[in-house]
Amino acid sequence: MKIYISKVLIKLTTTTPFSIQADYFIELESKLYEISTTDELMGIVDKSLNKIIEIKNNK
């Protein structure tokens, strides 16, 4: 699951309009390899989705 989420976060860094927040998604992607619980993984997913929604609403 971590690999799939990692690929999605990296894809967001090159996809308009999400690429404007590339640093944010890269930081979350780097945290994937430090986590050890499902709750931590879901925290990263939640943060990612919240940022995606924020960017889409500000378009």
CYANA upper distance limits for C-alpha pairs under 8 A (distance plus 0.5 A):
  1 MET  CA      5 ILE  CA      6.77
  2 LYS  CA      6 SER  CA      6.46
  2 LYS  CA     32 LEU  CA      7.01
  2 LYS  CA     33 TYR  CA      8.34
  2 LYS  CA     41 LEU  CA      8.36
  3 ILE  CA      7 LYS  CA      6.72
  4 TYR  CA      8 VAL  CA      6.86
  5 ILE  CA      9 LEU  CA      6.69
  5 ILE  CA     29 GLU  CA      8.34
  5 ILE  CA     45 VAL  CA      8.35
  6 SER  CA     10 ILE  CA      6.70
  6 SER  CA     29 GLU  CA      6.00
  6 SER  CA     32 LEU  CA      7.78
  7 LYS  CA     11 LYS  CA      6.59
  8 VAL  CA     12 LEU  CA      6.78
  9 LEU  CA     13 THR  CA      7.22
  9 LEU  CA     25 PHE  CA      6.14
  9 LEU  CA     26 ILE  CA      7.44
  9 LEU  CA     28 LEU  CA      8.19
  9 LEU  CA     29 GLU  CA      6.61
  9 LEU  CA     48 SER  CA      8.43
 10 ILE  CA     14 THR  CA      7.72
 10 ILE  CA     25 PHE  CA      7.60
 10 ILE  CA     26 ILE  CA      7.23
 10 ILE  CA     29 GLU  CA      7.81
 11 LYS  CA     15 THR  CA      6.87
 12 LEU  CA     16 THR  CA      8.35
 12 LEU  CA     18 PHE  CA      6.19
 12 LEU  CA     19 SER  CA      6.70
 12 LEU  CA     22 ALA  CA      7.65
 12 LEU  CA     25 PHE  CA      7.63
 13 THR  CA     18 PHE  CA      6.80
 13 THR  CA     19 SER  CA      4.94
 13 THR  CA     20 ILE  CA      8.22
 13 THR  CA     21 GLN  CA      7.62
 13 THR  CA     22 ALA  CA      4.85
 13 THR  CA     23 ASP  CA      8.18
 13 THR  CA     25 PHE  CA      7.01
 13 THR  CA     26 ILE  CA      7.75
 14 THR  CA     18 PHE  CA      7.88
 14 THR  CA     19 SER  CA      5.68
 14 THR  CA     22 ALA  CA      7.96
 15 THR  CA     19 SER  CA      5.88
 16 THR  CA     20 ILE  CA      7.94
 17 PRO  CA     55 ILE  CA      7.79
 17 PRO  CA     56 LYS  CA      8.30
 17 PRO  CA     59 LYS  CA      8.42
 18 PHE  CA     22 ALA  CA      7.33
 18 PHE  CA     52 ILE  CA      7.56
 18 PHE  CA     55 ILE  CA      7.29
 21 GLN  CA     25 PHE  CA      7.23
 22 ALA  CA     26 ILE  CA      6.59
 23 ASP  CA     27 GLU  CA      6.59
 24 TYR  CA     28 LEU  CA      6.91
 25 PHE  CA     29 GLU  CA      6.60
 25 PHE  CA     48 SER  CA      7.68
 26 ILE  CA     30 SER  CA      6.73
 27 GLU  CA     31 LYS  CA      6.98
 28 LEU  CA     32 LEU  CA      7.19
 28 LEU  CA     44 ILE  CA      6.97
 28 LEU  CA     48 SER  CA      8.24
 29 GLU  CA     33 TYR  CA      8.39
 30 SER  CA     34 GLU  CA      8.23
 31 LYS  CA     35 ILE  CA      7.21
 32 LEU  CA     41 LEU  CA      7.62
 32 LEU  CA     44 ILE  CA      8.18
 35 ILE  CA     40 GLU  CA      6.53
 35 ILE  CA     41 LEU  CA      7.30
 36 SER  CA     40 GLU  CA      7.54
 36 SER  CA     41 LEU  CA      8.38
 37 THR  CA     41 LEU  CA      6.95
 38 THR  CA     42 MET  CA      6.60
 39 ASP  CA     43 GLY  CA      6.65
 40 GLU  CA     44 ILE  CA      7.05
 41 LEU  CA     45 VAL  CA      6.90
 42 MET  CA     46 ASP  CA      6.47
 43 GLY  CA     47 LYS  CA      6.65
 44 ILE  CA     48 SER  CA      6.61
 45 VAL  CA     49 LEU  CA      6.66
 46 ASP  CA     50 ASN  CA      6.55
 47 LYS  CA     51 LYS  CA      6.71
 48 SER  CA     52 ILE  CA      6.70
 49 LEU  CA     53 ILE  CA      6.64
 50 ASN  CA     54 GLU  CA      6.61
 51 LYS  CA     55 ILE  CA      6.61
 52 ILE  CA     56 LYS  CA      6.63
 53 ILE  CA     57 ASN  CA      6.56
 54 GLU  CA     58 ASN  CA      6.77
 55 ILE  CA     59 LYS  CA      6.92
